[in-house]
């Protein structure tokens, strides 16, 4: 029941009933509503500022988790970058040095990206700078990995070519040590056995029994298999590539034909006494870029250090050649 209010009239000296108009009651009601709503709004605002809602709590957990994942991702990028730097150092200072190749310039390895802004799509967010930096790191690593991959392909090809070259260089004796009697004459000026005058001897004479096996000293292709019997007599020339050729003279019998591919150690013929020869032996030459050089420098695959020293001593003695 609404309370009835009175007021004291000083003129009549009586209490009179207070009549409240509808307008006043309406305004009073509205003021109560406004005050109540304002208080409620302030209370809710203060509450949300201090206490997170369930959805906000979930979003914060997701953000914290994303930050942890982002930090872990960046740490992995840093680790990959360090490993890649180490591989690049090895590539430039070890692998490419071994194969006598120039290192890849840093300006190529570390080159940036030109053209339009590649990261414009990441702009306009609160964490745009962080995303752009990460994307840039990833792009740099991706490019460096591509360059390093191409470099390793090149190193692999160089290694393959190096292996082919090493197997092609004449590096063994053409006659086995067990069949070898002695070195009759080495590389240099020697007394010619027929003319008895000093003449440049452009190979090494290996004395061995008639029919002793002769082996190719490196991989290659037979360019000459001549059985004419003049000069070098029956002889074989092998083209090893890389500027190398070897000649095997005075054979009794040839075991290969022109154009045939041979491997180091393949049987190519037998010791004989054909051509300008005064006894059974093999005349062996090494030719590099068209110039005949001392074959004794190419026996390192066959001989121990002691045997090699003995070979040098025998091949350098001034005596009469066999051809």
Secondary structure, 3 states (H helix, E strand, C coil): CCCCCEEEECCCCEEEECCCCHHHHHHHHHHHHHHHHHHHHHHHHHHHHHCCCHHHHHHHHHHHHHHHHHHHHHHHHHHHHHHHHHHHHHHHHHHHHHCCCCCCCHHHHCCCCCCCCCCHHHCCCCCHHHHHHHHHHHHHHHHHHHHHHHHHHHHHHHHHHHHHHHHHCCCCCCCCHHHCCEEEECCEEEECCCCCCEEEECCEEEECCCCCEEECCCCEEEEEEECCCCCCCEEEEEEEECCEEEEEEEEEEECCCCCCEECCCCEEEEEECCCCCCCCEEEEEEEECCEEECHHHHCCCCCCHHHHHHHHHHHHCCCECCC
